[in-house]
Amino acid sequence: MAEKQTLCYLGYCVNESDANNLSGASIAGNNMQLNVLRQLNDCSLFDVHCFTIYPVASFPKDRSIYYTGKKISLIEGLYSIRVGFLNLPLIKQLSQAVMLYSVSNKLLNQNPNATIFTYNMFPQVGIPAWYLRKKYSHSTLITLLADPPIDDMTNRRIVNKLLFALFFKITRMLISKVDKLIVLNIKASKIYAPKVPSLLMEGGVSEDANTLAHVPMANRKMVVVFSGRLIEYNGVIELIKAMDLISIDDVQLHIYGDGPLKEKVVFYTQKTHRIKYMGYIYNNTVKQIQRNAYLLVNPRPVDDPISQVTFPSKIFEYLVSGTPTLTTRLNGFTEEYLDKMFFAESNDPAEMAKKIDEIMNIPFDKLDDIAKKARNFVLKEKSWGRQMERVIDFIKEVES
């Protein structure tokens, strides 16, 4: 049997329970990391070693000033080394980078031909990865670029804006230094690393996702569901405004999530009985809600800089639910998606309202057929097992 290739994973991955409770964790991002690591760890080719930067907000938002390094469990049979760091603004990022380099350098010192696999290339991860790649010239640096270096906050103060501008400038430079790039949207590779070989991998679904029986459309109430972060680039305010323009009286919009626009969302919901803000709830409960909804909506603006270089993770979650999905026509949707969803050309409220009205008038059996087709498609073609086969082949190409 051939000797396993050492794979050094640098990221922000924690177990599912911690992701639900940590102040800085992204549920979608953590799920992606867990699924990627599960497939890599199950593959007979790799000896996987994980190093985690704990995803918490800086003090005083998070009350701990210092986190010690320790071994943490990610999934059954796979552990990670959580690096220690001082949780103070600016010092936090510097100490994370230094400690991540220190602990991973010990691994590469013994395995100089290792594959370095990172989740994004923000400086805390990207700088250590870059220095490791330079020090160990026979190593290979691969990045999964899930979050582009674009600021999604519009109300930062001047000093914060300058700091984040520098942060993202460094990140863009680091992305261009990798050996190979995995992207959720092919445009990301053209913008950030046009000379670097890239692989398109939009995300995935678990093979056993949503195994409960399909709920026929005829048995559902006309409830439109939005779930996700309440922020400008998700288009939730435009969707709320669209509800005033829908002609069918029985249609309601239920909103699940949290974020900077929460107060604005609550304000709108207090003005009409057609919209209900349901708060933030755990992902497993959201999936059950999606399964019983009449329509799931992804109203992202098509020309938003983040929309241009990403693929919305909620789309796979929506499609596997067995509920019809309406989305804006984002550039990440290739030909294979076009007969699996309903599309609006933009998230203009009038356009969204028109499409929702049209969908509500489609016969139940046709809606059932489209939803089942979408679900079968993602379970067969976009399962994590299928997607990671391509990623593993991509890694092997680098080694050859």
N, C-alpha and C positions, 0 to 999 in steps of 0.2 A: 504494500500500500504506500502511495506517495505521501511524503511528509506534508502536513497541513501548512498553508500559508498564514503567517501571522497578520491579523487585521486589527489595527489600532483605531478604535472609534472614538472620536472627540465630538461631544454634543451636549445636549441639555436634558437627556432622557432620565425620567424617574418612573416609578411604578404607577399604575393607574390610580390607585388611591391617593398618592401624594399629588398627582397632577390635578386632581379635583379640589385640592385644598391649599396648594401653594400659591402665594400672591402673584408670582410672575410667570406661572405656567400657562402654556397654550394647550388646551385639550386636543385640538386637531393636530398641532405640531407634535405633541407627545405621542399621540396614537400612531402617527406616521413613523416616528423613530422606533417605537416598540415593534411595529410590524416589520420594518426593515431589519431590525436586529434579530427578531425571531427567525426570519428566513435565512439570514446570514449564519446565525448560530446553528441552525439545523442542517446547513450545507456541509457536506463532508470535506470540502476544500479548505475551510478556514478555521483557524483558532482565534476566536474573537475576544478581544480585550477592550473593555469600555471604560471611558473616563467621562465623568459628568460634572458640568457646571450647574450648580443647584439653581433652578429658576425662581428666584425670589426677588421682590422689590427691595430697593435700598432702604436702610434705616433713615427715617423713623417709620416709613410705611410698613416695613417689616420690622418687628421689635427686636430681632436678634442682631447684635453688632458683629459677632464673629461666628462663622461656621467651621467646625473642625472637619478634617478629612476623615472619611470612613468608607467602609464597604457597604453598599446598599443593594438590595434585591430589585431587579427589574421585572423579570418573568421567571417562571420555573426553570431552573438550570442555568440562569444567566445573571451575573452580578456586575456591578460597576463600582469604580472607585470615585466617590464624590470628593472633589478637591476642596481643601480648606481655603477660606478667604475672609478678608475684612469687609463687612457689608456696609461700608460708608461710600457715599457718592464719589465717583472718580477713582478713589482708592480701591473700591470694589473691583472695577474692571481691570485695573493694573494687577492687583493681587491674584485675580482669577487667571489671567494670562500667564503670570510667572509660575503659579503653582501647577497649572495644567501642563506647561512645558516640563516642569521638574519631574512630575510623576510619569508622564508618557515618554520622556527621554530615557528613563531607566529601562523601559520595555524595548525601545528601539536600539539602545546600546547593546542589548543581547540579541536583537533581531533586526539588523540593519537593512534587510531586504523587505521589510514589512510594507503592507498597504496601509496608508493613512487615509481614513474615511471620515469626513467631517459633515456635520449637519449645519449648513450655512457657513459663511466665512466672516462673520462679525469679528472684530479685533480680538475679543477674549479667546476665541477658538482659532481664528485665522492666523494671527501672529505666531502662536506656538506651532501650528501646523506648518507654516511657511519655513520657520527656522529649523524644524525637524527635517523637512524635505531638503533644505540646503545642506544641513549637517550630514545627513545620511543619503548620499547621492544615488544609491541603488534602491531607495524607497520610491513609492508612487503615491501621489496625492490626488485623491478623488473627492469631490464635493457634491453633496445633494443640496442644490440651491432652491429651498422652499420659500424663503422670505427674501425678497430683493432689497437692496440698500436704498429704500425710498421711505421718507418720513410720512407716516400716516396721520400725524397730528398737525392740525392747522393753527392751534392757539398757543404755541410755545412762546416764552419770553425770549428776548434778544440773545441773552447769553446761552440759553438752552439751544436756540436755533443754530448758533455758531458751533457749539459743541457737537450737535448732531450732524451738522454739515461736514465737519471734520471726520466724525465717526464713519459716515457713509462714504466719504472720499477714500478713506483707508480701506474700507470693505471692498469697494470697486477695484482698487489696485490688487488686493489679495485674491479676488476671484480670478483675475487675469493671470495669476501665477500658477494655477492648478494644472495638473497633467490632463485630467478629464473632468467633465462636468455633467451632472445629471440635472435636468431642468423639468419643471412642470409645464412650461410653455416655451416652445422653440424660439420665440422672439427674445427670451432672456439670454440665451447663449449668443445671439447675434449682437445684442447690446453690450453685454458685460465681458464676453470672452470670445470674440468672433474667430480667433485663431486656434481655439482649444477644441478638441474633439468632444462632441456632446451626445447625450442620449435623452430622448423625450420619455418621461415616465410621470404621468399626471398624478399618481397616487394609486390607491387600491382599496379593495374591500375584503373582509374576511370571508373565507369560503362558506362559513356557517352563519353568515349575517342574515338576520331577520328571517328565521326559519318558520315563524308562525304562519298560519294559513292566511291567504289573501282575503281582505275584507272587501266584498263587492261594492262598487261605487253607489249602487242603488240604496245601500244601507247606511250611507254616510251623510252627515249634515254638511251644508255648504260653508265649510270653514276653511279659509285660506290661512296657511301658516308660514310665518317667517321665523327662522331660528338662526342666531349668529350674533356676532359682535355688533353692538349699536354704535356705528361709526360712519362717517360720511361715505367712504368708498364702498360700503355695503348697500347704499341706496334705500335705507329703510324709510327715510322721511318722504321720498318720492312715492314709495308704495303707500304710505299713510294717506298722502294727498290724493292718490288714485281712488281710494275708497269713496270719496265724495262724488266721484264721477261714474261709479258703477250703477247700472240701471236696475239690477236685480236686488230687490229689497232684502232677501233672506241671507245674503252673503255677509259673513263676518271675517275680520282679520284678527288673528291671535299672534302676538309677538312674544318670542322667547329670547332672552339674552341680556347682556349687560354691556356697558361701555360709556364713552364720553357723551353720547346723545341720550342717555337714559332719561334725564329730566325733561328734555324736549319731547321725547316719545310719550312720557306720562302726561305731559300737558295736552298733547293732541288727543290722547285716549279719553281724557276727562270731558272732551267737547262733543263726543258722539258715542252712541251705544254700539256702533258697528265695529269698533276697534277696542280690543282688550290687551293690555300689557300684562303678561303672565309671569314676568320676572325671570330670574335665572334658575334653571333646574339642571340636574345631572344629565349627562349625555344619554345614558340608558333609558331614562324616562322620556327624553325628547324623541328618541327613536320610536317609542310606542305611540307618542302623540302624532308623529309624522305618518305612521302607518294608518291612523284613523282619520287623518285630514282629507279634505276633498281636493285640495291643490296646494302644492309647495312652491314658494316663489323665491327666486334669486334675482333681485333687482339691481345688481351692480351696474354702475355707469360704464358704458363700453369704452369711453375715451379716458378713463381714469388711468394714471400712470401705473398703479399697482395692478389693475385689471389687465393691462396690456402685456404684462410679463409673468402672470401667475395663472393657476387653474384653481377655481374655488373648490376647496375640499368638501364643502357641504353638498356638492352636486352628486358625488357617489353615494353619500348618505341619503340624499333625497331619492335617487333612482332605485336604490336597493330596497326602499321602503314599500314599493308597490303602489305608490301614490303618484298621480300625474304631476309633472314639474313644468313650471313656466320660468324661463330665464331670459335675460337680455342676451343678444347674439354676440357673445364675447369672442375674441379672436382665437382663444384656446380651444374652441370647439371645432374639431376637425370633422370631416365628412361623415365618419361613423356615428356621430352623435345626433345628426340632423333629423332622423326619423324616430328618435327616442324621447324627444321633449317638445314643448311648445316654445316658440321664440317671439320676443318683442324686439324690434329694431333698436330701441333705446329705453331708458327707464323714465322717460317723460310721463308724468301722471296720466295724461290723456291716452297715450299709447298703451300703458299698462292696464288702464281701466277697460279699454277696448278689447284687449286680449283676454282679460279675465271674463268679461261678458260673453265673448265667443266660446270660451272653454266651458262655461256653465251651461251653455245651450247644446253642447255635444252629447249625443246619446250615451247612456251608461256603458253599454257594451263596447263602444269604440274607445272610451276612456280606459276601461278595464284592459283592452287589448294593448293599448300604447304603454300603459303602466307595467304590464307583465312583460312586454317585449324589452322595455328598458331594464327591468330587474334582471331578466335572464341574461341580457347583454353584459351587464357589469359583473355578474357572478361568474360568467364564463370567460370573458375577455379581460377583465380588469381586477381579477382576484390578486391578492398579494403574492400568492404562489406564482401565478403567471407573470406578473410584473417583475418580480425579483429574479425570475429565470433570466430575463433580459439584462437586468442589472449585473447579475453574476457573470454572464457572458461578457459584459462590458468590462468588468474588472479583470477578467482573464485576458482580454485583448491587451490591456495595459501591461500585463506581466509578460506577454509573449515577445 
